Structures are given as C-alpha cells and as structure tokens.
Amino acid sequence: MGAAFPERRGQQGRSTAGPSEPQGPGPRPINRLDSPELRRVARRLSRIFDSLDSLPYLGEPELRDFLYFRGFFDDSLERMDRKIAEGRLRPLDFRGFPQELRYPSLSARIGVFIGSFDPFQMTHLAMALRFLGSDASEADALFVVPEGSMDRRKPLKTDYRFRLEILRRQIAGILEPFVLPLDIGEAADTIEIVRRLIALHSGASLRLTHLLGSDVLPLAAGLLPLDLEAWRAEALRSNVDFELSLHVGLRDPSHRLEPYAEAVRARGVSIAIDRDVIGTPSSTDFRTEGVISLVLPTEAILSRLELLFRYGMSRAWSSGRSPETGATEIGSGESAAPGNRDRGPDPPPRRRSTDFPEGRGPGPAPGAEGPDYEI
C-alpha cells in the first residue's frame, strides 16, 4: 500500500520531504550549536530519538514519523542558536519561578501557548520551537498551558490534570529553559489564564506574545477587546508594565487572515504571521485515528505506551493513507507493530464538537467562517 504525507514547508513556503521521502544527511551534530543551553536541549532530544532503534515493538512507520519531526526540531534549534548569537534571544533562569522572578532587570519577554492539548504532541512542539526561532518573535521562552474550563461543546474532552500530566511527560526537563509547562489552566479559559500569568509577574515588565494557530485567529480577534480590558485591569492591580502581541502559526494556506490581523492592529496590538505552513497532523489524528506516533517519545511517555505498541493497539500516522489524497483508507486496520494481529475493520471515530478554545463563546467572531479542525 502506498502512502502520502503532509508536506513540510521551508522558507517562503517551499515544501520539503514528507516522512516517506529521504530525510537528507540525518541528525545534525550537537556541537554545531554555540549556545550551551541549546546544546543541552539538543542532547536530551538526541537521547530520546536515538534510543528508539533499540525498541523492538516500534516498526518502520513509527520510526519514520519520529525522524520526520526530529528534522523540524533540528531546524528550529539552529534558528534559535543564531538568534542567541546575535543577542535577540536570551536564555532565562526559571529557578524558583513563579515565587521568584530572575528576569534581567525584572523585564520578561515571554510567549504563552494556550489550547486544549488533548493531547499535547509533536505538532504543538514543532509550532512552539518554530515560534522561538522566528525572526518575528521577540520572546525568550514559551509557557505551554492547557485550558481547563468546562465546555458543553466538548463533552469528551480529557480532564485537565491528565492533559497537563501528558504535557509534562513530554517537555518538563527536556526543553527548559525555552519551552516550559505551566500549571495555571485549571478551571480557566484563555482570558483567565492570561490574567493569572500577568498576576504572577507582579512588579515586573511583561512583554507577552500570545502564540495561536491561524484557525483560531478569527475568534481571538473578535474577543480581543474584552480580553484587553481584563488583562490591562490585572496589570494595573499587579503593578505590571504590560504589553501584548500576537504570533500566528499558519496551519492552512487557504486561511484569509488579513482582515482579522487588521482588526488586531486597530486595537494597538502588534501581530506577526508565520507564512510557512507546518504540514503535520493535529491531535484529532491522535484521538480519532489511533495514531500514536505523534507524542514526543520520552521515557516517561513510553512507559505508558509500550503496552499499546506491543499489542498492536496503535498505528503510525503515516500508515494507511491513500497515495492520491492522503486520506485514511477505511477499514485498513494496519499497524506497524511487530506481531500485530488482524483486528478487522476499525471502529468509527468518536464524534467531537467543533474545536474552539473552551468557554470562549459559541463559535467564531461575527462574520467569521472558522474551519473545524484544531491546532
């Protein structure tokens, strides 16, 4: 059976090899990086990916998927290293945070990435690292926060504590001090999460960049006036010199973003749009198609996944796709796990409601046609 895969997009939207195609010279040497902080991150990631060949329950499709994402991460680390060398990205010290703020001159340039993260997976991580490596980003670090508010449109959403734990098992101690999980999302939507983040920076200067996908920009632009009112009020209460900007990662080149970008700028908020498409799957693939090779395979994650791999209760996201359309072939039931038995036709996927941020209103901003996939 053939396979077709999402394309990786390079500079100016040029596509690069998908996971079924040659990956170039392979992993790049860690000593190519000048920053000691980034070398530590690269070394941790290398240990994770290099260990996969020794796992007998992983097949070629899974290994191919992991190698595909590894290329994303290597590219972004090199971009971040250049920014550090030029003084445009500063590795920060988060020891004691949030009880103690160790920012230089109490001035923080921070990004925040908020979403369902059901679950957090390597597409999210690729977007996070791309953001930090972008010339349009001024952030020195990125906090990742799952939303924990209740939403009747998402009755099947996994509980907040479990989603936070899966996030931590992938990035805690791995991506620090650049990408960090932050537990401030329980029972909170986006407006409350950012308010809590501002309150944690009492007495400091906070240049906050909200990282979001192009699919939620229409909603974010419509809610921005209410958001700004709440966040500026909290900044005043907490004595925070607060400034907001948006950074948008493009998930679909057909998205018309300029009208919403203009609405954001009209509110005095700067916005940057990364025009390079991140052609990788979403968390919907993880949930509805059983593709398990999307999570970063840290030791903490694999300790939970080995049973699924060994008994064929998983599949690589690049398996079972039509070479013409890239669509999953219904009933293929394939898994690359060695010893996988014939499981028969796959069960129908669970139905889920349109994926907009929890608790943020019934749909897109007035007049906006929001796509129904999630970042």
C-alpha positions as CSV (number, residue, x, y, z in Angstrom):
1,M,0.0,0.0,0.0
2,G,1.3,3.4,-0.9
3,A,1.4,6.4,1.4
4,A,1.0,10.1,1.1
5,F,2.1,12.5,3.8
6,P,1.7,16.2,4.9
7,E,4.4,18.2,3.3
8,R,6.9,20.1,5.4
9,R,7.2,23.7,4.4
10,G,10.5,25.6,4.3
11,Q,11.4,29.2,3.8
12,Q,8.9,31.2,1.7
13,G,6.5,28.2,1.8
14,R,8.8,25.8,-0.1
15,S,7.8,22.2,0.7
16,T,10.3,19.7,2.0
17,A,10.3,16.0,2.2
18,G,7.4,14.2,3.9
19,P,8.2,11.2,6.2
20,S,8.1,8.7,3.4
21,E,10.8,10.5,1.5
22,P,14.6,10.8,2.1
23,Q,15.5,12.8,5.1
24,G,18.8,14.2,4.0
25,P,22.1,13.6,5.9
26,G,20.3,12.6,9.1
27,P,20.5,14.1,12.6
28,R,22.9,17.1,12.8
29,P,25.7,17.0,15.3
30,I,25.1,18.7,18.6
31,N,28.4,20.6,18.6
32,R,27.0,22.6,15.6
33,L,25.2,24.8,18.3
34,D,27.1,27.5,20.1
35,S,24.6,28.1,22.9
36,P,25.4,25.8,25.9
37,E,21.7,25.9,26.9
38,L,20.6,24.7,23.4
39,R,23.3,22.0,23.3
40,R,21.8,20.6,26.5
41,V,18.3,20.6,24.9
42,A,19.7,19.0,21.7
43,R,21.5,16.4,23.7
44,R,18.3,15.5,25.6
45,L,16.3,15.2,22.3
46,S,19.1,13.2,20.7
47,R,19.0,10.7,23.6
48,I,15.2,10.3,23.1
49,F,15.3,9.8,19.4
50,D,18.5,7.7,19.3
51,S,17.0,5.2,21.8
52,L,14.1,4.3,19.6
53,D,16.0,2.0,17.3
54,S,16.5,-0.3,20.3
55,L,12.8,-0.7,21.0
56,P,11.6,-4.0,19.3
57,Y,8.0,-3.0,19.3
58,L,8.4,0.0,17.1
59,G,8.1,-0.6,13.3
60,E,9.5,1.4,10.4
61,P,6.4,3.6,10.0
62,E,6.7,4.8,13.6
63,L,10.5,5.4,13.3
64,R,9.9,7.3,10.1
65,D,7.3,9.5,11.7
66,F,9.7,10.3,14.7
67,L,12.5,11.1,12.3
68,Y,10.3,13.5,10.4
69,F,9.6,15.5,13.5
70,R,13.2,15.4,14.5
71,G,14.0,17.3,11.4
72,F,11.6,20.1,12.4
73,F,13.2,20.3,15.8
74,D,16.8,20.4,14.5
75,D,15.9,23.3,12.1
76,S,14.3,25.3,14.9
77,L,17.2,24.8,17.3
78,E,19.6,26.1,14.7
79,R,17.5,29.2,14.1
80,M,17.3,29.8,17.9
81,D,21.1,29.4,18.1
82,R,21.6,32.1,15.5
83,K,19.3,34.4,17.5
84,I,21.1,33.8,20.7
85,A,24.5,34.6,19.0
86,E,23.0,37.9,17.7
87,G,21.6,38.8,21.1
88,R,18.0,38.5,20.0
89,L,17.1,35.6,22.3
90,R,18.2,35.3,25.9
91,P,18.1,32.0,27.8
92,L,16.3,32.8,31.1
93,D,16.7,31.5,34.6
94,F,13.4,30.0,35.9
95,R,14.7,28.6,39.2
96,G,12.2,29.4,41.8
97,F,9.5,30.5,39.4
98,P,6.9,31.8,40.0
99,Q,7.7,32.6,43.6
100,E,11.0,34.2,42.5
101,L,11.5,36.2,39.3
102,R,15.0,36.1,37.9
103,Y,14.5,38.0,34.7
104,P,17.2,40.5,33.8
105,S,16.2,43.9,35.3
106,L,12.8,42.3,36.0
107,S,12.0,42.6,32.3
108,A,10.3,39.5,30.8
109,R,9.8,38.7,27.1
110,I,7.6,35.7,27.3
111,G,5.3,33.7,24.9
112,V,2.2,31.8,26.0
113,F,0.7,28.9,24.1
114,I,-2.8,28.0,25.2
115,G,-5.0,25.3,23.9
116,S,-7.0,22.1,24.5
117,F,-3.8,20.0,24.0
118,D,-5.9,16.8,24.0
119,P,-3.2,15.6,24.0
120,F,-0.1,17.8,23.6
121,Q,2.0,16.3,20.8
122,M,4.9,16.9,18.5
123,T,2.9,19.2,16.1
124,H,2.4,21.6,19.0
125,L,6.1,21.3,19.9
126,A,7.1,22.0,16.3
127,M,5.0,25.1,16.4
128,A,6.5,26.2,19.7
129,L,10.1,25.8,18.6
130,R,9.3,27.4,15.2
131,F,8.0,30.4,17.1
132,L,11.1,30.8,19.3
133,G,13.3,30.5,16.2
134,S,11.3,33.0,14.2
135,D,12.9,36.4,13.3
136,A,9.4,37.9,14.0
137,S,9.4,36.7,17.6
138,E,11.0,38.6,20.5
139,A,10.1,36.0,23.1
140,D,12.9,34.4,25.1
141,A,10.8,31.5,26.4
142,L,7.3,30.0,25.9
143,F,4.9,28.8,28.6
144,V,2.5,26.0,27.4
145,V,-0.8,25.9,29.3
146,P,-3.8,23.6,28.7
147,E,-7.2,25.2,29.1
148,G,-9.2,23.7,31.9
149,S,-12.6,25.3,31.6
150,M,-15.7,23.2,31.1
151,D,-17.2,23.4,27.7
152,R,-20.5,21.7,26.7
153,R,-19.3,21.6,23.1
154,K,-16.5,19.2,24.2
155,P,-18.2,16.6,26.4
156,L,-15.5,14.0,25.6
157,K,-12.5,16.3,26.4
158,T,-10.0,14.6,28.7
159,D,-9.8,16.1,32.2
160,Y,-7.3,18.9,32.8
161,R,-5.0,17.0,35.2
162,F,-4.4,14.2,32.7
163,R,-3.7,16.6,29.8
164,L,-1.3,18.5,32.0
165,E,0.5,15.3,33.0
166,I,0.9,14.2,29.4
167,L,2.3,17.6,28.5
168,R,4.8,17.4,31.4
169,R,5.9,13.9,30.5
170,Q,6.9,15.3,27.1
171,I,8.6,18.6,27.8
172,A,9.4,19.0,31.5
173,G,13.2,18.9,32.0
174,I,13.7,18.4,28.2
175,L,13.0,21.8,26.6
176,E,13.9,24.0,29.5
177,P,14.7,26.9,29.7
178,F,12.9,27.6,26.4
179,V,9.6,25.7,26.4
180,L,8.0,25.0,29.8
181,P,4.7,23.6,31.0
182,L,2.8,25.9,33.4
183,D,0.0,24.8,35.7
184,I,-2.3,27.8,35.7
185,G,-5.1,26.4,33.5
186,E,-7.3,24.5,35.9
187,A,-11.0,25.6,35.5
188,A,-9.8,28.5,33.4
189,D,-10.3,29.7,29.8
190,T,-7.8,31.8,27.8
191,I,-8.8,35.2,29.3
192,E,-8.4,33.8,32.8
193,I,-5.1,32.0,32.1
194,V,-3.5,35.2,30.8
195,R,-4.9,37.2,33.7
196,R,-3.2,34.6,36.1
197,L,0.0,34.8,34.1
198,I,0.1,38.6,34.4
199,A,-0.6,38.4,38.2
200,L,2.5,36.1,38.5
201,H,4.7,38.9,37.2
202,S,3.8,41.5,39.9
203,G,6.2,44.4,39.8
204,A,7.8,43.3,36.5
205,S,7.8,44.4,32.9
206,L,6.0,41.8,30.8
207,R,6.1,41.7,27.0
208,L,3.7,38.9,26.4
209,T,3.3,37.2,23.0
210,H,0.2,35.0,22.5
211,L,1.0,32.2,20.2
212,L,-2.0,30.8,18.4
213,G,-3.0,28.9,15.2
214,S,-4.5,30.5,12.2
215,D,-7.7,28.5,12.7
216,V,-8.5,30.4,16.0
217,L,-7.4,33.9,14.9
218,P,-10.9,34.9,13.9
219,L,-12.2,34.1,17.3
220,A,-9.3,35.7,19.1
221,A,-9.7,38.9,17.1
222,G,-13.4,39.1,17.9
223,L,-12.7,38.6,21.7
224,L,-9.7,40.9,21.9
225,P,-11.5,44.0,23.2
226,L,-12.8,42.1,26.2
227,D,-9.5,40.3,26.7
228,L,-7.5,43.6,26.7
229,E,-9.9,45.2,29.2
230,A,-9.5,42.3,31.7
231,W,-5.7,41.9,31.1
232,R,-4.9,45.6,31.4
233,A,-7.0,45.8,34.6
234,E,-5.0,42.9,36.1
235,A,-1.7,44.6,35.0
236,L,-2.8,47.7,36.9
237,R,-3.7,45.8,40.0
238,S,-0.4,43.8,40.0
239,N,1.8,46.7,39.0
240,V,2.9,45.1,35.8
241,D,4.1,47.1,32.8
242,F,2.2,45.0,30.3
243,E,2.4,44.9,26.5
244,L,0.6,42.3,24.3
245,S,1.4,41.0,20.8
246,L,0.1,38.0,18.8
247,H,2.1,35.5,16.7
248,V,0.1,33.3,14.4
249,G,1.2,29.9,13.0
250,L,-0.3,29.1,9.6
251,R,-2.0,25.7,9.5
252,D,-3.7,26.1,6.2
253,P,-2.6,28.3,3.3
254,S,-6.2,29.0,2.3
255,H,-6.9,30.9,5.6
256,R,-7.7,34.5,4.9
257,L,-6.1,36.2,7.9
258,E,-5.5,39.8,6.9
259,P,-9.0,41.2,7.9
260,Y,-8.5,39.8,11.4
261,A,-4.9,40.9,11.5
262,E,-6.1,44.5,10.7
263,A,-8.7,44.2,13.5
264,V,-6.0,43.3,15.9
265,R,-3.7,46.1,14.9
266,A,-6.6,48.6,15.2
267,R,-6.6,47.7,18.9
268,G,-3.0,48.8,19.2
269,V,-1.7,45.2,19.3
270,S,1.1,44.1,17.0
271,I,0.7,40.8,15.2
272,A,3.1,38.6,13.2
273,I,2.0,35.8,10.9
274,D,4.3,32.9,10.1
275,R,3.5,32.1,6.4
276,D,5.4,28.8,6.4
277,V,2.8,26.0,6.8
278,I,3.5,23.4,9.4
279,G,2.3,20.4,7.5
280,T,1.9,17.9,10.3
281,P,-1.2,16.2,11.9
282,S,-3.4,17.5,14.7
283,S,-4.5,16.0,17.9
284,T,-7.6,14.9,16.1
285,D,-5.5,12.3,14.3
286,F,-4.3,11.0,17.7
287,R,-7.8,10.6,19.1
288,T,-9.9,9.5,16.1
289,E,-7.4,7.5,14.0
290,G,-5.4,5.9,16.8
291,V,-2.1,7.3,15.5
292,I,0.2,7.2,18.5
293,S,3.5,8.2,16.9
294,L,2.7,11.9,17.4
295,V,3.7,12.3,21.0
296,L,7.3,13.0,21.9
297,P,8.6,9.5,22.9
298,T,10.3,10.4,26.2
299,E,11.0,7.6,28.7
300,A,8.1,8.9,30.8
301,I,5.7,8.7,27.8
302,L,7.0,5.3,26.5
303,S,6.4,3.8,30.0
304,R,2.7,4.4,29.3
305,L,2.7,3.4,25.6
306,E,4.6,0.2,25.4
307,L,1.6,-2.0,26.1
308,L,-0.3,-0.3,23.3
309,F,2.6,-0.8,20.8
310,R,3.3,-4.4,21.8
311,Y,-0.3,-5.5,21.3
312,G,-0.9,-3.6,18.1
313,M,-3.3,-1.1,19.7
314,S,-1.7,1.7,17.8
315,R,-0.6,2.9,14.4
316,A,1.8,5.3,12.8
317,W,0.0,8.5,11.5
318,S,1.7,8.0,8.1
319,S,0.2,4.4,7.7
320,G,-2.9,3.5,5.7
321,R,-3.2,6.7,3.7
322,S,-4.3,6.9,0.1
323,P,-1.4,7.9,-2.2
324,E,-3.7,10.1,-4.2
325,T,-5.5,12.0,-1.4
326,G,-3.6,11.3,1.8
327,A,-7.0,10.2,3.3
328,T,-7.1,7.2,5.6
329,E,-8.4,4.1,3.9
330,I,-11.4,3.0,6.0
331,G,-11.0,-0.5,7.4
332,S,-7.3,-0.8,6.7
333,G,-6.7,-1.6,10.3
334,E,-3.0,-1.6,9.8
335,S,-0.4,-1.3,12.5
336,A,3.4,-1.5,12.0
337,A,3.9,-3.0,15.4
338,P,5.6,-6.4,15.0
339,G,3.3,-9.3,15.7
340,N,0.1,-7.2,15.2
341,R,-2.9,-9.4,14.7
342,D,-5.6,-8.9,12.2
343,R,-8.0,-6.6,14.1
344,G,-10.6,-6.3,11.3
345,P,-12.3,-3.0,10.4
346,D,-11.5,0.0,12.5
347,P,-14.3,1.3,14.7
348,P,-15.9,4.6,13.7
349,P,-14.2,7.7,15.2
350,R,-15.7,9.4,18.2
351,R,-17.7,12.4,17.3
352,R,-16.4,15.6,18.7
353,S,-17.7,19.2,18.6
354,T,-16.0,21.9,16.6
355,D,-12.7,22.7,18.3
356,F,-12.6,26.3,19.5
357,P,-11.0,27.3,22.8
358,E,-13.1,26.4,25.8
359,G,-15.5,28.8,27.3
360,R,-14.9,31.5,24.6
361,G,-18.4,31.8,23.1
362,P,-20.5,29.6,20.7
363,G,-18.3,30.0,17.7
364,P,-16.1,32.3,15.5
365,A,-16.3,36.0,15.7
366,P,-19.3,37.5,13.9
367,G,-18.9,37.1,10.1
368,A,-16.0,34.7,10.5
369,E,-16.2,31.2,9.0
370,G,-13.9,29.2,11.2
371,P,-12.5,25.9,10.0
372,D,-13.4,22.9,12.1
373,Y,-10.0,21.4,12.7
374,E,-7.8,22.1,15.6
375,I,-4.2,23.2,16.1
